[in-house]
Amino acid sequence: MIDPHACPTTTLLLFGATGDLAQRYLFPSLLRLHADGLLPAGLRIRGLALSAHDDAGFADLLRQRLLEAAPDAQVAAAIEGLLARVQYRSVDLSDSAAVTAAVADVGGGTCLSYLSIPPALYPSTAQGLAQAGALAAPSRLMLEKPIGSDGASADALLEQIAGLIEEERTYRVDHYLGKAAVQNLMALRFGNTLLEAVWNRNHIESVHILVAESGGVDGRSAYYAQAGALRDMVQSHILQLLALVAMEPPVSLQADRIRDEKVKVLRSLRPLDPKTAAPLTLRARYGAGRIDGQDVPGYVPPAGTDPETFAAVTAHIDNWRWAGVPFHLVTGKRLPCRSTQVVITLKPVSHWLFDKPSRGQAQPNRITLQLQPNENIQLGLLSSLAGPEWGALELQPLALELSVPTGQQRRIAYERLFLDALSGNSALFVRADEVRAAWAWTDSVLAAWQQAGLAMGSYPAGQWGPQRAAQFLPANLLEPTLP
Ligand code: BG6
């Protein structure tokens, strides 16, 4: 086991430094960590990308983005301090020798390399790093999603990288795992008898996992047209949420004990086949519509591509705990609002005593875990509002709502992931076997779509997907709000 504290990271090599992710999230996260004194004292940051800049030119570009991203004056005041750590090198990442040359002078220290670049460039970049000694222990490698575009390409990539650096020093990012609200899923499940006691097929009727976005494909069409919502969101973020919701309690919080349990869930997912494609899935693409009172255009993908922007799948986990419980997974762009939620619908009580409502009309108990944009837990119960003058008990839905008191502002997901990678904690990163298991199931959906010739549906921007989406969406989303 490497003790990262004994060899603090001396250089962070950030590949894709001029890209959208780096500029919008990675550098702003580093800024906040720097402002809070959480980066190792001597850490140098080297940005690398194809565009030609010298150090000063890159600093100017970054300064502007950091000023826009800084949440307050205290963080803004730390910008120059962060920039003093930053250098830049222009490099063609398809040329491993050029990568070696661009990092040759830092190869001797402990490096953390972050690849925020198209996965096709991972092998040449990692090869160049290895040749420069920048992947030698105790250095570490962070890889952004997606790892491949199907099981076969993921396998090839995983193997190429495994030939250059060990699994325990490879940190595959799924930024949803860096979100405090997502980590809270484990705390809620395993810290509370109340929830864990009912968390199984005996008490749970169904589970909905919804990741809705109001944003569109916008500037990312080149990537998105090849990917679509299933590969972009379901294979990664949604399956990670599902694994956290469905896994058995790990024996400890050690990284591999958590990941052992998650991978078991992913391996238990029942593959889809062409016969189940039509009843159990839905894919669609948004057309023009209105969101928040604004007209928004439809998504027109490049010729020859046919990506869905909305995907819904009813998944089944074939294991002891979840046999027979449908997991409805839904994601979409240009839906009416941004909302990530896990909704657990419980089974009805075993013997119904009441006339009003009748058994069939009673709303089921529901636990709604709202993860984004706000963190909130809602417990949907039934209670009687009847006064003593009324003859019979009449049950009404009663929602107990708890907004999660997050104390100080939650950190951006990437801040937590940087801190963990810097300190060598891989619990919130995706292990190779999880990637493989997630692709195995995703491939079955893609193949089922193809073999069944499943037609692409459509929906106007600003609506909850096409009409049949109601079959997959949590009922409380479509129910009128409680008084
Ligand atoms: C990314 C996807 O991984 O996650 C994007 O590629 C998506 O398409 C984004 O918009 C959503 O992340 P968040 O943190 O805004 O929910």
Residues whose N, C-alpha, C, O or C-beta is under 5 A from the ligand:
A	BS01	BG6	D232
